[in-house]
Amino acid sequence: MNLHFNQSLAKNYHSEPQKVRVLSEAWVKENSYCTNCSAQSLAEFANNKPVADFYCENCNEQYELKSKKAKLSNVVNDGAYKTMIERINSKNNPSFFFLTYSKEYTVNNFLIIPKHFFTPDIIVKRKPLSVTAKRAGWVGCNIDLRQVPESGKVFLVKDQQVIPRENVTQQFQKTLFLRKQSMASRGWTLDVWQCIDRLDTHFSLKQVYGFADELQLKHPENNHVKDKIRQQLQVLRDKGIIEFVSRGHYRKLY
């Protein structure tokens, strides 16, 4: 995998955003692959397609690319809030590639967050544009990556180090069980999973119960939060994300 953008492709562009779009999309097409089925390359959608940038001709997995100079941030700007929520709730919503690059146009980090980690909770509505703005009243959104469990951040390149493809595909496929869940069930699984992320490798049921008030605020309609916590720990155990060590004690497998 070549971590350098081919700058000759953008010599006719003067706008930096246009230049980066051309360079980053060309880099992904040349160097990336399908993390779902490990197909060798990805195809590009037609320009300005509102749904995604790339797709796999083998398994039809779709991908959207977000590129940024400097470090990977916890909050990423996106487009219209309403459109994003509609996409998350649709059957053909894309997974997201996030790419960061240096001022020398070298890839620093390149990761994918699979689409099944996207829930309405991680999409933050921005304030409407002012009445004096060209698009007055338009409401954008941000993607809050802090709401995604660490296992949902699948790096293909991390700190300019290329991750072996088999490791990438294995991490991606290990979480595909989430796609079979309803949005409500998936939300609970991800919320408990994110709580576990904040604990040590070995943790107890009592420690997870410590997040009960926080989870109650997220799910005010549920009056049996501790029961739901135990249920989700069983789901994560059955899917190989954690393992049962002894009564009331668990260990992370990631």
PEDAGI-V305271 format. One line per field, one symbol per residue. phi: phi as a letter, one per 30 degrees, with the letter a starting at -180 (. if undefined). psi: psi as a letter, one per 30 degrees, with the letter a starting at -180 (. if undefined). Layout:
phi->???
psi->???
//
This chain:
phi->.ddcdddddcdcccddedddedddddddddcdadddbiedbcccddeiddcacbbcddcidcbccbcadiddcdbcdbdddddddddddddcdddcdbbcbdddicdcbbbbceddccbedcccdcddddddddceidccbbccdddceeddccdcbbhicddeedddddddddcdedddcdedddededddddddedcdecbcdeddedceddddddbddccbddddddddddedddcidbbdcaeibbbdcb
psi->kjgkkjfffgfgkfkeeeeeeeeeeeeeeefaljfefgkelllkllkgkfelellkfefgkkkkkkkkkalklfkkkabkeeeeeeeeflfgkllkkkkkllfghkkekjlkjlfffklfffjkklkkklffleikfkjalljjffgkleffjjkekkhgkkkkeeeeeeeeffgffffflleeeeeeeeeeeeeefflleklleeeeffgeeeeeefiffkgheeeeeeeeeeeeefggellkeljgklkkg.
//
